[in-house]
Amino acid sequence: MTLNNGQWKVPTAILATIISIITIVSVITDGKISKHEAEFETKQQKSVVEIKTDIATLKARSEENQRRLQSIEEQGKHTQELVEQLIRER
């Protein structure tokens, strides 16, 4: 069975339509994937910034607490020295 030029038009049109539909679906899907990836990246960057801020805050608090602890230790030593001095003077 041989097809003349007129008979090839319908299968060619169907094939072209199928390829066009596949291309359109692919482009739409790629666009949605790209949008999702961009949103995810933005959220991830925001989370990283928040975590870094939290770490910096905790570090600053830790350093302040360490300074307070050292101050308390120094006051305790001074108090102990005063008590020892009072005991010696008695």
Order of alpha helices (4+ residues) and beta strands (2+ residues): alpha
